[in-house]
Amino acid sequence: MSTKPAALSILQQSLNLQENGDTENSEYVVLNMPARVFKDYTDEDGYFAGTLGTKETIPFLVTLCRRNLEQEVSASLPTQPPPAANDPKSKTPFNPSRPPDTITLVSMSTPGLSGHPRTAHGGVIATLFDEAMSHTIEAHLSLSPKPSTVTRERDAIYTAQLNVRYRKPVYTPGLLVIRTWCIARDARKFWALSNAVQEEQEDDGGQLEWVKRRTISAEASSLWVVTRNEKL
């Protein structure tokens, strides 16, 4: 697979939708990713903006967010995740019936991500799941009503639990697609589910449509807690 041209092509198609103003008919829009910008005044986001932002690690990364989350998804979330989402004995990945809330496209470079030869380190995959899920939770959290008379800093989102199941190696270099769903919410607790998809051969097809035909390499489930004033 010619990783760089494929990644650039998909990223460019996604960005063109927003730049050209042709977003009214698109199911997904490009999501702002502040973690790719280093904040030198607090040393925040040094990991994704610096360590994982080089040509030998992850040179290109973009997240697409489903447009109508509030009307179609967020308002009807259950307060507990379905049991099948966390079944350790399941031999097949659990996939919600609805489209993903977010889709993260990751250009996996080499040698900065490799564990075994041409294979991404398992810790990198867990990190990417964690980051993709945080964008999804952030998207849902942004839909929550906030009192207009209260001024405070943005809520802090923390990973309380992350479970990862590795089904196949993730190869480097390669393009990885992470599909993420928020599957439940109870007050300030959120549950999320992700799977990582990779394929070695290119094919034709419309934007995002090709993702549906790829094999799941890894999957993850998580619990998130939203706190205020940096208090856990």
N, C-alpha and C positions, 0 to 999 in steps of 0.2 A: 504493500500500500504506500502511495506517495503521501505521507502524512501532512507535510507542511502545506502543499497546495490544497488538499482536501479540507484541512482545518481553516485555512484562509478563505476558501470559497464559501464555506458555511457561515463563518463569522461575518464575511462581507455581505452575504445575502441578508443576514439578520440585521446588520447595522443599516443597510440600505433601506430597509423597510421604514426605519425610524427617520433617517435623514431625508428621504424623499417625501415624508408625510403620508406614505401609503400604509397606514396602520389600522384604519377603521375596519378593514375586512380581514385582518390577520388575527389568528387565535392567540398568538404570543407576542409580547413586546420585550425589548431589551431592558433588563433590570440593572439599575445602578449598583456597582460593586466597589464600595469604598475600601474594602480590605486589600485591593490591589494598589492602593496609594499609601505610602509610608508617611506616618505622622511623626516627624522628628521631635516635636515638642512634647510628646508623651511616650515615644518609642512604640506606639501602637501599630499593629499590622506589619511589623517588620518581617514576619514569617512569610506571608503570602506576597507582599510587595517586594521583598528583598530576596530571601532564601529561595522561595519558589517562584520567583519572577525573572529568571534568567533564561538564556537560550539553551542551557543544558538541563533545565528543570521543566518549567511550564511557561513557555514564551507567549502563548495565547490562551485566553480563558474568557468565556462570556456566559452569562446566565440569562435565559429567556423565561419570562413569567407569564402565566396564563392571564388573559386580559380580565375576564369577568369572575374573579375569585369570590368577591363579596356576594354577588347575586346567586352564583351557581354552586359554591362550595362552602365558604367560611361560615355562613349563617346556619348551615344545617349539619355541622360537625357533631358527632356524638361525644359524650363525656368520657368514654373509655374506648381504647382500640379494640378491634375484633380479635378474638383469640387466635385466629389463623395467622395473624400478622406476627406473632411471636412464638410460633410452634417450633421448638428445636428439632422435632422429629420429621418435619416436612421435607420431602425430597424435591419439591418443586417450589419456586419462588411464589410468594403471595403478591398478586398485583391487584390494586383497586380497579374497579370497572371504569372509572372516569379517567380522562386524560391527566397527565402529570400536572401538578401545580407549577413546578419549575423544571426546566431542562438546562443542565449545565454542560457546556462543550469544553473539553480540556485537551489541549495539545500536549501529549506526554513525550518529553524529549529524553535524551540520553547523553552522558551517563549519569546525570545528577539524580535521577529517580530510581536507578536500577539497584536491585538486591542481587538476585541471580542474574546470569547473562541475559540481556534483552528482556528482562522481566522486572516490572515495578515492585518495589519493596511493599510488603503488606501494610506497613505503617503509613505509607503515602496514600494508599487506597482509603484507609480509615480516616485520614486527615481530610481527604477530598469529600468523603461522605459527610463528615462533620461540617465542613464549610458549605456544601450544597444545602444541607438541611437548615443551617442557620439562615440562609437566604429565604428559604421557604417560610420559616417561622416569622422572620422579619416582615415578609409580605403579608402574612395573615395578621400579624400584630398591628401593622399600619392601618388595617381596616377597622380596628377597635375604636369606639368613640372615646374621646378624651375631653374632660371638662375644660371649657374655654377659659375659666377663671383661674385655673391652676397653672403656674409656670414652673416647670422642673426639667431636669436633664432627661434625655432619652432613656428608656428602660434598657437594662442590661440583660442579655440572653445568655444563659449558661447551660452547657451540656450536663445533665444529671446522670445519664446512662447512655452508652452506645454499644450496640451488639452488631458484630460484623460476621458474615459467613462468606468465605471465599470458595467459589465454585470452579473457576478456571483462572489460569494466569492472565495478568494484564500485561501486554507486551509494550516495550519501548524500543524505538519510537512508535507512536500510535495515537489515534484519536479516541478518546474515551468520552462517552455520553452518560451523564448521571441524571436519572429521572427521579423526581422527589414528590412525595405527597404528604401533606399534613392529614393525619387520619383521625385525630381526636383532640379535643380541648376541654379542660376543666379549669375554669378561672384562669390562673396564671401558669398552668401546666399544659404543655403541648406534646403530642406524640407524632413522630414522623417516620416515614418509610422511604427508602431509596433503593434503586438498583443501578448497577454500572454495566453498560453495554459497550462491547468492542467487536469490531470485525476487521479482518485483514484485507479484504478486497473491496474496491469501490464498485458502485453500480449507479445506474441512473435513477432518477426519481425526484419528486418535488421536495421542497424544503420541509424538514421534520418527518416526512413520510417514511424515509429510509430507516429512521430509528426504530420503527415498530417491527422490523424484520431481522433485528440483530439478536445475538445470544447474550444472555446475562452472565457476566463474569463474576460478579460479587453482589451481595445485597446487605442492607443494614436497617436496623430499627433503632429508635432513640426516644428518650424522654428529655424534655427541655423545661427549664424553670425560668420565668421572667421575674426579675427583681427590680426594686427601686432603691435609689441612693446607694448602690453598690453593696447592698446587704444581702447575704445568702441566708 
